[in-house]
Amino acid sequence: MRIALCQFTAGGDPQENLRAVDELAGRAAAEGAQLAVFPEATMVCFGVPLGPVAEPLDGPWAEGLRELARRHGLTVVAGMFTPAEDDRVANTLLATGPDAEVFYDKIHLYDAFGFRESDTVAPGQRVVTLDVAGVRTGLATCYDVRFPELFRAHADAGAQLSVVPASWGAGPGKLDHWSLLARARALDATVWVAAVDQAPPDPEADIEERTEAPTGIGHSLLVAPDGSVRQEAGTAPELLVADVDVDEVERVRRAVAVLDNRRL
């Protein structure tokens, strides 16, 4: 399967962000991608009030995403916000296209490094996978990457690939965390990991300096099931297109049968 990692910077206007998704999805399709993965908070960036912009899954933003996925003939995964109980929103991934129509609400909320996502976002409850071009794919979002059990649940559901849209918070050591965690989750579950981050609003800014809201540090990466990084972006907006070889998953699982060898 050919996958596109679509690293870009979302702003505060959902329609402007949707136009950026349309342009990148068109470029991905032109390069033969069957799956285009966009960051968490593609609909609207963190740092703005989320309640007023949240829309249901049959609202105009989601319908616009479905329409462009159909037009470009590929499956798109992108982060949006949907209404939830208690005046909060859900941090939702919508996956839509020729192969599937599913959504995933972020399970693990980013209550860390001085940010409290749970104040405005309600947690999800379901592990979600889908099939894209015959490849079972698990969905995770940003802070989820710190929790290996979710990725093992993807593998137990048959996943050969996990995608991780993110809007990673900047700060000391956070780039090391991002890369290390993506590689570790690939090794934990012996799956491909496509971790797609927001490009920071200022690509020249020091990503070691903590920002008030998690607006991304770039460095989207594709990790093979043996933990090796096969593609990595810089801090600027970038489109990475690569092939995911599912036979490699089987080879690694035969060599290092960590899923079969589990005792707990």
C-alpha positions in Angstrom: 0.0 0.0 0.0 1.2 3.5 -0.8 0.7 6.0 2.0 1.1 9.8 2.1 2.1 11.6 5.3 0.6 15.1 4.9 2.4 17.4 7.3 1.0 20.9 7.3 0.1 23.8 9.7 -3.6 24.2 10.5 -4.9 27.6 11.3 -8.1 28.9 13.0 -10.4 28.7 9.9 -11.8 25.2 9.3 -12.7 26.0 5.6 -9.2 27.3 4.9 -7.8 24.1 6.5 -10.1 22.0 4.4 -8.8 23.7 1.2 -5.2 22.8 2.3 -6.3 19.2 2.8 -7.8 19.2 -0.7 -4.6 20.4 -2.3 -2.4 17.9 -0.4 -4.8 15.0 -1.0 -4.7 15.8 -4.7 -0.9 15.8 -4.7 -0.9 12.5 -2.7 -3.3 10.9 -5.2 -1.1 12.1 -8.1 1.8 10.1 -6.5 -0.3 7.0 -6.3 -1.2 7.1 -2.6 -4.1 5.0 -1.5 -4.1 6.5 2.1 -3.4 10.1 3.0 -2.9 10.8 6.7 -3.3 14.3 8.1 -2.5 15.6 11.6 -4.6 15.8 14.7 -6.6 19.1 14.8 -6.6 19.4 11.0 -10.0 21.0 11.3 -8.8 23.8 13.5 -5.6 24.3 15.5 -5.3 24.0 19.3 -5.2 27.4 21.0 -8.6 28.5 19.8 -12.0 27.8 21.6 -13.0 24.3 20.3 -16.6 24.3 21.3 -17.8 26.9 18.8 -16.2 25.1 15.9 -17.0 21.5 16.7 -19.3 19.8 14.3 -21.1 16.4 14.1 -19.8 13.8 11.7 -22.6 14.7 9.3 -21.7 18.4 9.4 -20.3 20.4 6.6 -16.6 20.0 7.5 -16.8 16.2 7.6 -18.9 16.2 4.4 -16.3 18.3 2.7 -13.6 15.7 3.8 -15.7 12.9 2.3 -16.3 14.8 -0.9 -12.6 15.4 -1.5 -11.7 11.8 -0.6 -14.2 10.6 -3.2 -12.9 13.1 -5.8 -9.3 12.1 -5.4 -10.1 8.4 -5.1 -8.2 7.7 -1.8 -8.9 7.2 1.9 -8.2 10.2 4.1 -7.6 10.3 7.8 -7.8 13.7 9.4 -8.4 15.2 12.9 -11.5 17.2 13.7 -13.6 18.0 16.8 -17.1 16.8 17.4 -19.6 17.7 20.1 -19.6 15.6 23.3 -21.3 15.7 26.6 -20.7 18.1 29.5 -20.0 21.0 27.1 -16.8 19.3 25.9 -15.8 18.1 22.5 -14.4 14.8 21.3 -10.9 14.8 19.6 -12.0 12.8 16.6 -10.2 11.2 13.7 -12.4 10.7 10.6 -11.3 8.1 8.1 -13.2 8.2 4.9 -12.8 7.1 1.3 -13.4 4.2 -1.1 -12.4 1.6 1.5 -14.0 2.7 4.7 -16.0 5.1 6.8 -15.0 5.0 10.5 -14.2 7.5 13.3 -12.0 7.2 16.4 -12.2 9.4 19.5 -8.9 10.0 21.2 -8.7 7.7 24.3 -5.7 9.2 26.2 -6.0 12.9 26.8 -3.0 15.2 27.0 -3.1 16.2 30.7 0.7 16.7 30.8 3.4 19.3 30.6 1.1 21.9 32.0 -1.7 21.4 29.4 -5.1 19.9 30.4 -6.9 18.6 27.3 -9.5 16.9 29.5 -10.9 20.3 30.6 -12.4 20.7 27.1 -12.2 17.3 25.5 -14.1 14.1 26.5 -12.1 10.8 26.2 -13.0 8.1 23.7 -13.7 4.5 24.7 -13.2 2.4 21.5 -10.2 0.8 19.8 -10.8 1.3 16.1 -9.2 -0.3 13.0 -10.1 -0.2 9.3 -9.0 -1.9 6.1 -7.4 0.3 3.4 -6.3 -1.4 0.2 -6.3 -4.7 2.0 -4.1 -3.4 4.9 -5.7 -3.5 8.4 -4.9 -0.1 10.0 -5.3 1.0 13.6 -6.1 4.6 14.6 -4.4 6.5 17.4 -4.0 10.2 18.2 -0.9 12.1 19.5 -0.7 11.4 23.3 -2.0 7.8 22.6 1.5 7.1 21.4 2.7 6.9 25.0 0.5 3.9 25.7 1.8 0.6 24.2 -1.3 -1.3 25.1 -3.4 0.5 22.4 -0.9 -0.5 19.7 -0.9 -4.1 20.8 -4.7 -3.9 20.7 -4.4 -2.8 17.0 -2.1 -5.8 16.4 -4.5 -8.2 18.1 -7.2 -6.9 15.8 -5.0 -7.8 12.8 -3.4 -4.4 12.2 -0.2 -4.2 10.1 -0.1 -0.4 10.3 -1.0 2.1 13.0 -1.5 5.8 12.0 -0.9 8.5 14.6 -2.1 12.0 13.6 -0.6 14.4 16.1 -0.3 18.1 17.1 2.8 17.4 19.3 3.7 19.9 22.0 7.0 21.7 21.7 9.5 21.7 24.6 12.8 20.4 25.9 13.3 16.8 24.8 10.0 16.5 23.1 11.4 15.8 19.6 13.4 12.9 21.2 10.2 11.7 22.9 8.3 11.8 19.6 10.8 9.8 17.6 11.5 7.3 20.4 7.9 6.6 21.1 6.9 6.1 17.5 9.8 3.6 17.1 9.0 1.9 20.4 5.3 1.4 19.4 6.4 -0.1 16.1 8.6 -2.6 18.0 6.0 -3.3 20.7 3.3 -4.3 18.2 5.5 -5.2 15.2 3.5 -2.9 13.0 4.3 0.0 10.6 3.7 3.3 12.4 2.9 6.5 10.4 3.2 9.4 12.8 1.9 12.6 11.2 2.5 15.8 13.1 1.4 19.4 12.5 4.2 21.6 11.2 4.9 24.3 13.7 3.4 27.8 12.9 6.9 29.1 12.6 9.3 26.5 11.1 12.2 28.6 12.2 11.2 28.6 15.9 13.1 26.6 18.5 11.0 23.5 19.1 12.8 23.0 22.4 10.9 26.0 23.8 7.6 25.1 25.3 4.5 26.7 23.7 1.2 27.5 25.4 -0.7 25.1 23.2 0.4 21.9 21.4 0.7 23.3 17.9 3.2 20.7 16.5 6.9 20.3 15.9 6.9 18.6 12.5 9.2 15.6 12.0 6.4 13.3 10.8 7.9 9.9 10.3 7.2 6.4 8.9 8.6 3.6 11.0 9.0 0.0 9.9 8.0 -2.9 12.2 11.7 -3.4 13.0 11.8 0.1 14.5 13.8 1.7 11.7 12.8 5.1 10.5 12.2 4.9 6.7 11.0 8.5 6.1 11.1 11.7 8.2 10.1 15.2 7.5 11.7 18.4 8.8 9.8 21.2 10.5 8.3 22.8 7.4 5.1 21.6 5.7 5.9 18.5 3.7 4.4 15.6 1.9 6.0 12.2 2.3 4.9 9.3 0.1 6.2 5.8 0.7 5.2 2.2 0.3 4.1 0.0 3.3 5.2 -3.6 2.7 3.0 -5.8 4.8 5.2 -8.8 4.1 7.8 -7.1 6.2 5.4 -7.3 9.2 5.2 -11.0 8.8 9.0 -11.4 8.5 9.6 -9.3 11.7 6.9 -11.2 13.6 8.5 -14.5 12.7 11.9 -13.2 13.8 10.8 -11.4 17.0 7.5 -13.0 18.1 6.8 -10.5 20.9 3.0 -10.7 20.5 3.1 -14.5 20.8 5.6 -14.5 23.6 3.5 -12.2 25.9 2.8 -13.6 29.4 0.7 -10.7 30.7 
